[in-house]
Amino acid sequence: MTGPAIKDKLKVFSGRANKPLADSIAKNLGVPLGNLNLGNFPDGESSVRIDEDVRGRDVFIVQPTCPPVNENLMELLIILDAFKRASPARVTVAVPYFGYARQDRKDTGRVPISAKLVADLLTAAGAHRVLCLDLHAAQIQGFFNIPVDHLYAVKEITAQVRTWNIPPDELVVLSTDEGNVKKALHYQRRLGGQIAVVDKRRSSGEETKAAHLIGAPLAGKTVVIFDDMISTASSMVNAIEIAKKSNAKKIYVCATHGVLCGPAVERLRDAPVEQIVVTDSVPLSKDKRDKLPNVTVISVAPLLADAIKRIHEDQSVSDIFKD
């Protein structure tokens, strides 16, 4: 299905969390962004109205649940409910950044598994399918009883790293913790070089402490640190500090989701890094960009658009990642 057939059946809509990304996705698909009237009642409740016919259409809703997380999540649920009652053929929710992903297991007594709760809420609200990007924990896919397509921004980020022309014998890929090793290995296989891991101890939801380094020595090397997200930047700055203490020559930072909440901007601004790379899965305000002149934002809109087109045409999504 191509051309007019796609434009007739495929509909892309956006919440207010990251409308520029949704606009770019729609442009990559060659379709207009759908008409969705969003606002708030005087008491703060979300107001949603679909301003076009979607009966029998293949609907995609773009809404990362980034900060303010609860507000964006609630808006997404209400948008889904509105579509569920408007008789589309299928509703796929594209969540480039999946909030509550860190609460993915019961690791101590009397705590929730919030990632599972969010999965249940999206399903109950009317989602038939979910499209995610670089989940904090891959097992979250198993919390859904509907199909989940899990994308990775590894090609987009490695393409940016290659522009730095780092010789493979000089490169060390550094993982911020043991749990991130598998993702770091994906980058190391594409870029070459060696790999090292920071042994991290979490003291709270906001703070982590780096214990020591495991793997390749960093002295005289160019270190590229990879993580799925930068939230408060505690883990990232700890990794930067241990790389600096290990006499790394240059340090670069890459992450898919630049959440950058709390003291993150100030921490990264003062850190000894050459460049910080994030994607536009989470919107980065002008104020944050101005405070971080060494930040580069790369777009994942073509990746998401390709996945949406493949889902719409019942083609394989996993083929995107074949080299």
ZIFENMO-V579708 format. One record per pair of residues at least 24 apart in sequence whose C-alpha atoms are under 10 Angstrom apart, sorted by the first residue. I is the first residue (numbers start at 1). J is the second residue. Records with the same first field share a line. If there is no record, write none. Layout:
I=J  J
//
This chain:
1=309  312  313  314
2=309  313
3=29  30  31
4=30  31
6=30  31  58  309  312  313
7=31  32
8=57  58
9=54  55  56  57  58  59  88  89  312
10=34  54  56  57  58  59  60  308  309  312  313
11=35  54  57  58  59  60  61  88  91  312
12=36  58  59  60  61  62  92  93  94  305  308
13=50  59  60  61  62  63  79  93  94
14=38  60  61  62  63  64  76  79  93  94
15=48  61  62  63  64  65  72  73  75  76  79
16=62  63  64  71  72  75  76
17=62  63  64  65  66  67  68  69  71  72  73  75  76  281  282  283
18=62  63  64  65  66  72  96  280  281  282  283  284
19=62  63  64  283
20=280  283  301
21=62  63  64  96  280  281  282  283  299  300  301  302  304
22=60  61  62  63  94  281  301  304  305
23=62  301
24=299  300  301  302  304  305
25=62  299  300  301  302  303  304  305  306  308
26=301  302  304  305  308
27=301  302  305
28=301  302  303  304  305  306  309
29=301  302  304  305  306  308  309
30=305
34=59  60  61
36=79
37=79
38=75  79
39=75
40=75
44=71
45=71  74  75
46=71  72  74  75  76  78  79
47=75  78  79
48=75  76  78  79  80  81  82  83
49=78  79  82  83
50=79  82  83  86
52=86
53=86  87  88
54=83  86  87  88  89  90
55=83  85  86  87  88  89  90
56=86  87  88  89  90
57=86  87  88  89  90  91
58=88  89  90  91  92  311  312
59=83  88  89  90  91  92  93  127  128  308  312
60=90  91  92  93  94  127  129  130  131  308  311  312
61=91  92  93  94  95  127  130  131
62=92  93  94  95  96  131  304
63=93  94  95  96  97  98  281  282
64=93  94  95  96  97  98  99  132  133  281  282  283
65=95  96  97  98  99  100  282
66=95  96  97  98  99  100  257  258  259  281  282  283
67=99  259  260  261  282  283
68=99
69=98  99  100
70=99  100
72=99
73=98  99  118  121  122
74=121  122
76=122  125
77=118  121  122  123  124  125  126  127
78=122  125  126
79=125  126
80=122  123  124  125  126  127
81=122  124  125  126  127
82=125  126
83=125  126  127
84=124  125  126  127  128
85=126
89=128
90=126  127  128  129  312
91=126  127  128  129  130
92=126  127  128  129  130  131  147  148  308  311  312
93=122  123  126  127  128  129  130  131  132  148
94=127  129  130  131  132  133  148  149  304  307  308
95=130  131  132  133  135  281
96=131  132  133  134  135  150  151  256  257  280  281  282  300  301  304
97=131  132  133  134  135  136  229  256  257  258  259  280  281  282
98=131  132  133  134  135  136  140  257  281
99=135  136
100=136
101=135  136  137  138  139  140
102=135  136  137  140  205
103=136  137  140
104=136  137  138  139  140  143
105=139  140
113=143
115=140  141  143  144
116=140  141  142  143  144
117=143  144
118=143  144
119=143  144  145  146
120=144  145  146
122=146
129=311
131=304  307  308  311
132=304
133=228  256  257  281  300  303  304
134=183  227  228  229  255  256  257  281
135=228  229  256  257
136=179  180  227  228  229  257
137=179  180  228
149=307  308  311  317  318
150=307  317  318
151=303  304  307  317  318  320  321
152=183  228  256  300  303  304  320  321
153=228  255  256  257  278  279  281  298  299  300  303  304  321
154=183  184  186  187  190  255  256  321
155=186  187  190  303  320  321  323
156=256  279  298  299  300  302  303
157=187  226  254  255  256  277  278  279  297  298  299  300
158=186  187  188  190  191  254
159=190  191
160=254  277  296  297  298
161=187  191  224  252  253  254  277
162=190  191
164=252  275
166=191  192  193  221  222  223  224
167=191  192  193  221  222
168=192  193  194  222
169=193  194  221  222
170=194  218  219  220  221  222  223  249
171=195  218  220  221  222  223  224  250
172=196  215  216  217  218  219  221  222  223  224  225  248  251
173=197  216  218  222  223  224  225  226  252
174=198  213  214  215  216  218  223  224  225  226  227  239  240  243  251  252  253
175=199  213  214  224  225  226  227  236  239
176=200  210  213  225  226  227  228  235  236  237  238  239  240
177=201  210  213  214  226  227  235  236  239
178=214
180=226  227  228
181=226  227
183=226  227  228
184=224  225  226  227  228
185=226
187=224  226
188=224  226
190=323
193=221  222  223
194=218  221  223
195=223  224  225
196=223  225
197=225  239
198=235  236  238  239  240  242  243
199=239
200=235  238  239
201=235
202=234  235
205=232  234
206=231  232  233  234  235  262  263
207=232  233  234  235  238
208=233  234  235  236  237  238
209=234  235  237  238  239
210=234  235  236  237  238  239  240  241  242
211=238  239  242
212=239  242
213=239  242  243  246
217=243  246  247  248
218=242  243  244  245  246  247  248  249  250
219=243  244  245  246  247  248  249  250
220=246  247  248  249  250
221=246  247  248  249  250  251
222=247  248  249  250  251  252
223=248  249  250  251  252  253  273
224=250  251  252  253  254  273  274  275  276
225=251  252  253  254  255  276
226=252  253  254  255  256  277
227=253  254  255  256  257  278
228=254  255  256  257  258  278
229=254  255  256  257  258  259  260  278  279
230=254  255  256  257  258  259  260  261  264  265  268  278
231=257  258  259  260  261  262  263  264  265
232=258  259  260  261  262  263  264  265  266  267  268
233=258  259  260  261  262  263  264  265  266  267  268
234=263  264  267  268
236=264  267  268  271
237=264  267  268  270  271  272  273
238=271
240=268  271  272  273
241=271  272
243=272
244=271  272  273
250=274  275
251=275  276
252=276  277
253=277  278  295
254=278  279  295  296
255=279
256=280  281  282  297  298  300
257=281  282  283  284
258=282  283  284  297
259=283  284
260=284  288
264=288
265=289  291  292
266=291  292
268=292  294  295
269=293  294  295
//
